[in-house]
Amino acid sequence: MDMNRSEPNFNTPPPNFIQMLNSIVQNNNIILRTELINLNESDDSSHGCNEEYINNLEEKTINEEILKKKLQCSICLEDFKLNDKYIALDCDEPHIFHSGCETCSGIKEWLKRKNTCPMCRKEFPSNSENNNSLPNPNALENRISNIITNYINEIEESNEQMDIQLAIQASLNDR
């Protein structure tokens, strides 16, 4: 058994590295999606709707006509019932949600965190419009670099552990 393993060559990527990198870059990769979500949520500026917009949303009551359409709230996924309170967002095709009740947090809670319709992603006035803050264009690139660096570190640790296991196995075979 060869105990003289050479130092890793960082000029050539490890096997399957290009496939792993391609996987990270693809939109359907859970790691990248999670990092994008974390990036958006960790931003210091608020991305929710401004308070005035939320407070001016008209609360209405479900009537027989709306009940016949058999609609459900997209937040709690419950069918609307007669006399439920709801809010219709001003989207191209109005989307309706509970305004908030004992079983559903309602659309207002969503709009405090996000300034978009959860159905069509239409944007509404946000808190950050007053900040004039620009997102850091390097933040995603830095996160991807960190993911790759962590991946390489995990490979190196794995190689070190394999070296230790090989040394133990070799010392047992020498007996």
QUINORTA-V53668 format. One record per residue. N is the residue number from 0. PSI is psi in whole degrees, 0 to 359 (999 if undefined). OMEGA is omega in whole degrees, -180 to 180 (NA if undefined). Layout:
BEGIN
n & psi & omega
N & PSI & OMEGA
N & PSI & OMEGA
END
This chain:
BEGIN
n & psi & omega
0 & 132 & -176
1 & 114 & -180
2 & 352 & -178
3 & 74 & 177
4 & 138 & -179
5 & 158 & 176
6 & 148 & 180
7 & 143 & 179
8 & 110 & -177
9 & 357 & 177
10 & 335 & 176
11 & 134 & -178
12 & 153 & 177
13 & 162 & 179
14 & 143 & 179
15 & 7 & -179
16 & 317 & -179
17 & 319 & 178
18 & 319 & 179
19 & 317 & 179
20 & 316 & 177
21 & 321 & 179
22 & 321 & 179
23 & 321 & -176
24 & 333 & -179
25 & 145 & -177
26 & 332 & -174
27 & 11 & -179
28 & 125 & -176
29 & 325 & -180
30 & 311 & -179
31 & 318 & 179
32 & 318 & 179
33 & 317 & 179
34 & 321 & 178
35 & 318 & 178
36 & 314 & 179
37 & 321 & 179
38 & 315 & 179
39 & 320 & -177
40 & 334 & -178
41 & 353 & 178
42 & 139 & -177
43 & 329 & -177
44 & 149 & 180
45 & 140 & 179
46 & 10 & 179
47 & 169 & 177
48 & 154 & 178
49 & 154 & -173
50 & 323 & -180
51 & 317 & 179
52 & 312 & -179
53 & 316 & -178
54 & 336 & -179
55 & 3 & 176
56 & 132 & -177
57 & 126 & 177
58 & 129 & -179
59 & 172 & -179
60 & 136 & 178
61 & 127 & 177
62 & 181 & -177
63 & 320 & -178
64 & 315 & 179
65 & 324 & -180
66 & 324 & 180
67 & 336 & -179
68 & 350 & 178
69 & 52 & 179
70 & 159 & 176
71 & 156 & 177
72 & 129 & -178
73 & 353 & 177
74 & 308 & -178
75 & 351 & 180
76 & 22 & 177
77 & 144 & 174
78 & 144 & 175
79 & 145 & 178
80 & 157 & 179
81 & 133 & 179
82 & 5 & 172
83 & 146 & 175
84 & 137 & 180
85 & 164 & 175
86 & 132 & 176
87 & 122 & 177
88 & 149 & -177
89 & 69 & 178
90 & 173 & 177
91 & 317 & 172
92 & 110 & -172
93 & 131 & 176
94 & 134 & -177
95 & 147 & -176
96 & 157 & 172
97 & 147 & 177
98 & 348 & -180
99 & 128 & 179
100 & 187 & -177
101 & 337 & -178
102 & 351 & -176
103 & 133 & 179
104 & 336 & 176
105 & 169 & -175
106 & 332 & -178
107 & 321 & 178
108 & 320 & 177
109 & 312 & -175
110 & 340 & 174
111 & 334 & -179
112 & 329 & -177
113 & 144 & 180
114 & 31 & -180
115 & 157 & 173
116 & 133 & 180
117 & 346 & -179
118 & 308 & -173
119 & 354 & 179
120 & 20 & 174
121 & 136 & -178
122 & 143 & 177
123 & 167 & -179
124 & 133 & -176
125 & 164 & 175
126 & 325 & -174
127 & 348 & 178
128 & 333 & 179
129 & 338 & -176
130 & 332 & -172
131 & 28 & 180
132 & 137 & 179
133 & 140 & 177
134 & 152 & 179
135 & 114 & -177
136 & 342 & -179
137 & 354 & -174
138 & 313 & -180
139 & 318 & 179
140 & 319 & 178
141 & 320 & 179
142 & 317 & 179
143 & 318 & 177
144 & 320 & 178
145 & 320 & 178
146 & 314 & -179
147 & 316 & 179
148 & 316 & 178
149 & 321 & 178
150 & 315 & 179
151 & 319 & 178
152 & 320 & 177
153 & 321 & 178
154 & 315 & 180
155 & 317 & 178
156 & 318 & 178
157 & 317 & 178
158 & 320 & 178
159 & 317 & 179
160 & 322 & 178
161 & 320 & 177
162 & 318 & 179
163 & 316 & 179
164 & 320 & 178
165 & 321 & 179
166 & 317 & 178
167 & 315 & 180
168 & 319 & 180
169 & 320 & 180
170 & 328 & 177
171 & 325 & 179
172 & 335 & 180
173 & 343 & -176
174 & 999 & NA
END
